[in-house]
Amino acid sequence: MRLNPISWVWLWRGLQGRSVTFAMLFACVVLGVPLVRSLHHSLSALGLPWLAVLLVPFVLFRWLSDQEARWIPDERKRHVIALSLIFGSTALSVLATRLTTRRSHPAPIEAASPP
């Protein structure tokens, strides 16, 4: 699995910072959900300048991260949710990869022996 450096930052913030927002962003990347890309496309479709298209997601996700303490006041609960998102998405990704690999490589067909 190849992740860009930003995804590693999201992983680190999800693990150490107990951030559900960044854990969710990491889970989206691991599962292949183009959340940030969709947001970029939506903002550019609205006609926003390129700088706003780059900065609005950063500000939005930072704001969501700051609001977590109000929405989920218990720090332990936030930590459990963040870890569940990170490890659950990683396990689901590994499972999906294994299932896809098995289906794409069918068992070899044995040659029929002459009677």
C-alpha positions as a Markdown table, in Angstrom:
| # | Residue | x | y | z |
|---|---|---|---|---|
| 1 | Met | 0.0 | 0.0 | 0.0 |
| 2 | Arg | 1.5 | 3.3 | -1.0 |
| 3 | Leu | 0.3 | 6.4 | 0.8 |
| 4 | Asn | 1.2 | 10.0 | 0.2 |
| 5 | Pro | 2.9 | 11.9 | 3.0 |
| 6 | Ile | -0.3 | 13.8 | 3.9 |
| 7 | Ser | -2.0 | 10.4 | 4.6 |
| 8 | Trp | 0.7 | 9.5 | 7.0 |
| 9 | Val | 0.1 | 12.8 | 8.8 |
| 10 | Trp | -3.6 | 12.0 | 9.1 |
| 11 | Leu | -2.7 | 8.6 | 10.5 |
| 12 | Trp | -0.3 | 10.1 | 13.0 |
| 13 | Arg | -2.9 | 12.7 | 14.1 |
| 14 | Gly | -5.6 | 10.0 | 14.4 |
| 15 | Leu | -3.3 | 7.8 | 16.5 |
| 16 | Gln | -1.6 | 10.4 | 18.7 |
| 17 | Gly | -3.9 | 13.3 | 18.6 |
| 18 | Arg | -7.0 | 11.2 | 19.2 |
| 19 | Ser | -8.6 | 13.0 | 16.3 |
| 20 | Val | -11.7 | 11.3 | 14.8 |
| 21 | Thr | -11.6 | 13.7 | 11.8 |
| 22 | Phe | -8.1 | 12.8 | 10.7 |
| 23 | Ala | -8.7 | 9.2 | 11.4 |
| 24 | Met | -11.8 | 9.4 | 9.1 |
| 25 | Leu | -9.7 | 11.1 | 6.4 |
| 26 | Phe | -7.1 | 8.3 | 6.7 |
| 27 | Ala | -9.8 | 5.7 | 6.5 |
| 28 | Cys | -11.2 | 7.3 | 3.3 |
| 29 | Val | -7.7 | 7.2 | 1.7 |
| 30 | Val | -7.1 | 3.6 | 2.7 |
| 31 | Leu | -10.6 | 2.5 | 1.4 |
| 32 | Gly | -10.2 | 4.5 | -1.8 |
| 33 | Val | -13.0 | 7.0 | -1.1 |
| 34 | Pro | -12.1 | 10.2 | -2.9 |
| 35 | Leu | -13.5 | 12.5 | -0.2 |
| 36 | Val | -10.9 | 15.3 | -0.5 |
| 37 | Arg | -10.8 | 15.1 | -4.3 |
| 38 | Ser | -14.6 | 15.3 | -4.5 |
| 39 | Leu | -14.4 | 18.4 | -2.3 |
| 40 | His | -11.8 | 20.0 | -4.5 |
| 41 | His | -13.9 | 19.3 | -7.7 |
| 42 | Ser | -17.0 | 20.7 | -6.0 |
| 43 | Leu | -15.2 | 23.9 | -5.0 |
| 44 | Ser | -13.6 | 24.4 | -8.4 |
| 45 | Ala | -17.0 | 23.8 | -10.0 |
| 46 | Leu | -18.4 | 26.7 | -7.9 |
| 47 | Gly | -15.8 | 28.9 | -9.6 |
| 48 | Leu | -13.6 | 29.5 | -6.6 |
| 49 | Pro | -10.0 | 30.6 | -7.3 |
| 50 | Trp | -7.4 | 27.9 | -7.1 |
| 51 | Leu | -6.0 | 29.2 | -3.8 |
| 52 | Ala | -9.4 | 28.9 | -2.2 |
| 53 | Val | -9.9 | 25.4 | -3.6 |
| 54 | Leu | -6.6 | 24.4 | -1.9 |
| 55 | Leu | -7.2 | 26.3 | 1.4 |
| 56 | Val | -10.9 | 25.6 | 2.1 |
| 57 | Pro | -10.5 | 21.9 | 2.7 |
| 58 | Phe | -7.6 | 22.5 | 5.0 |
| 59 | Val | -9.6 | 25.1 | 7.0 |
| 60 | Leu | -12.7 | 22.9 | 7.0 |
| 61 | Phe | -10.9 | 19.7 | 8.3 |
| 62 | Arg | -9.0 | 21.7 | 10.9 |
| 63 | Trp | -12.3 | 23.3 | 12.1 |
| 64 | Leu | -13.9 | 19.9 | 12.3 |
| 65 | Ser | -11.0 | 18.6 | 14.3 |
| 66 | Asp | -11.2 | 21.5 | 16.7 |
| 67 | Gln | -15.0 | 20.9 | 17.2 |
| 68 | Glu | -14.6 | 17.3 | 18.2 |
| 69 | Ala | -14.2 | 18.2 | 21.8 |
| 70 | Arg | -17.6 | 19.8 | 21.8 |
| 71 | Trp | -19.3 | 17.0 | 19.8 |
| 72 | Ile | -17.6 | 14.1 | 21.6 |
| 73 | Pro | -16.5 | 15.4 | 25.0 |
| 74 | Asp | -15.1 | 12.2 | 26.4 |
| 75 | Glu | -11.4 | 12.0 | 25.2 |
| 76 | Arg | -11.3 | 8.2 | 25.8 |
| 77 | Lys | -14.3 | 7.7 | 23.5 |
| 78 | Arg | -12.8 | 9.9 | 20.8 |
| 79 | His | -9.6 | 7.8 | 21.0 |
| 80 | Val | -11.5 | 4.5 | 20.7 |
| 81 | Ile | -13.5 | 5.8 | 17.7 |
| 82 | Ala | -10.3 | 7.1 | 16.0 |
| 83 | Leu | -8.5 | 3.8 | 16.6 |
| 84 | Ser | -11.5 | 1.8 | 15.4 |
| 85 | Leu | -11.6 | 3.9 | 12.2 |
| 86 | Ile | -7.9 | 3.4 | 11.5 |
| 87 | Phe | -7.6 | -0.3 | 12.3 |
| 88 | Gly | -11.0 | -1.2 | 10.9 |
| 89 | Ser | -10.4 | 0.5 | 7.5 |
| 90 | Thr | -6.9 | -1.1 | 7.3 |
| 91 | Ala | -8.3 | -4.5 | 8.1 |
| 92 | Leu | -11.2 | -4.0 | 5.6 |
| 93 | Ser | -8.7 | -2.9 | 2.9 |
| 94 | Val | -6.5 | -6.0 | 3.5 |
| 95 | Leu | -9.5 | -8.3 | 3.4 |
| 96 | Ala | -10.8 | -6.7 | 0.2 |
| 97 | Thr | -7.4 | -7.1 | -1.4 |
| 98 | Arg | -7.1 | -10.7 | -0.5 |
| 99 | Leu | -10.6 | -11.5 | -1.8 |
| 100 | Thr | -9.9 | -9.7 | -5.0 |
| 101 | Thr | -6.6 | -11.4 | -5.5 |
| 102 | Arg | -8.1 | -14.8 | -5.0 |
| 103 | Arg | -10.9 | -14.2 | -7.6 |
| 104 | Ser | -8.5 | -12.8 | -10.2 |
| 105 | His | -6.3 | -15.9 | -10.1 |
| 106 | Pro | -8.6 | -18.9 | -10.8 |
| 107 | Ala | -7.4 | -22.4 | -10.0 |
| 108 | Pro | -5.5 | -24.0 | -12.9 |
| 109 | Ile | -7.5 | -26.4 | -14.9 |
| 110 | Glu | -6.0 | -29.9 | -15.1 |
| 111 | Ala | -5.5 | -31.3 | -18.5 |
| 112 | Ala | -7.8 | -34.2 | -19.2 |
| 113 | Ser | -5.8 | -37.5 | -19.6 |
| 114 | Pro | -6.6 | -39.5 | -22.7 |
| 115 | Pro | -8.6 | -42.7 | -22.1 |
